[in-house]
Amino acid sequence: MRSHVRGSVVAIAMASIGLLAASPVATAATINLRGTLVAQATSPASTGSGSATIDIDTVARTLIFQSTYQGLNNNVSASHIHAQATASPYVFPVGQNWITALGFSATTTGLPPNSTGALAPAATYGPFTYTPASLTTAFVTAQGGNANTAFDNFVTFLTTGQAYFNLHTSLNTPNSGAGNPGGTLGTFFTAVPEIDPTSFGSVLALLTGSLGLLERRTRRFRLTTTA
């Protein structure tokens, strides 16, 4: 009887652990990306720091972007996510930036705000939501002309280190000769695992039930053996 009780509880516990191991860290439709802004230029020297986040729904084909930064060497003159790398390793290009896949400008969601100088307060851009229609014509054309296909390829580039976000600064505004029109700060992206609370809660409930079953069967076994 005792071995039967133990066997049943062990089986339930092992099944619970198996469910936990098999539970995805995020739903198949969701990809969360994070990046830390680093210097893209050395002359004039890039200054400042910041981060960027991207949350993608691959089924709905939506992308939510946000960035926070401060201490740039000059005012922001442009900002993009560049993609479609053609060489490895994937590092910030010394010369021409990669093709612009998603632009942040007056024709989309506005130019990112300024945070110029070491004492400037942090600036936040977003969160803004983008769709296949938000991608640049040049990028969509380069991916075969279909916006949905281009978006799917864009997601692949973002998750494999073949796309980066950057901020460009004006060469002369407000400080003459101080900025980086070709890109001053930028980041590639890394996926961030996300625990599914629903799945975890279900497994936790199953484990709790297993312990309760063990207690009840152990009590019943003791009563039977002492009767």
Steps between C-alpha positions, in 0.01 A plus 500: 500500500778740597693435177178555303447838667855604435484381141183696429632821649837469329322449167288814553801702610705387202214590267485845659871553450466382143227754437716776645793402282279482193324829565626769263670802654283714275208452270596405145363830373704722732864603469655745747828665406727729698818694421746740665615799297874520437724735304484464123758767415843602623553832321344715621464284808155367578366584843199392701329177595161335478299194411233381259224240512296323234195282562375307198178311436588275208139393439348848498818635338540791737817644649514730803818707528628722781834660583633707791833683479690804625818703462535508119777709347254705288133518409335198339496534120369157401420157643434160345514126529740377234485140379578253222862433584712369214818414689609326819588572777208733551648815649427867449625585152797731475361671193149493359225379733302196397169555324237683707220258583305723741544874519410729788422840350233763447334274242465209746489550877712813519868561554628383841540786750831658591711432804810701425789537742625316804248666734196460277204306641417165347276497193253224418370415155192280485354258557369503142340215307606412147362261237616374158367824352752692714805346329689707246429450131869427440503220756174344378630510142826337608300218662302424185229765507253342746462697825399199711797298376725799563367528857566130566853537362547811713413299811757240398765769455417652840528165680821385330718807549447627147314820591588791724338818630695822500479870568671751270601844626537828317856593411466862609187548714537630763874427522703557184673187372397286797235267357489176301266524199587140409392364839609574855344236729347169404419147608436153370231301682487193723192290572371506857324183627159562650336257742139419421326558837201291395707192428712546812190544716348182363811299576523651848138404565572145384801473731294631792233243421764226498615596849140502620444155354813372671379633835150348466624160388768490767239581767269230364784247496586574862140462609475168317818357652410604855140372488 
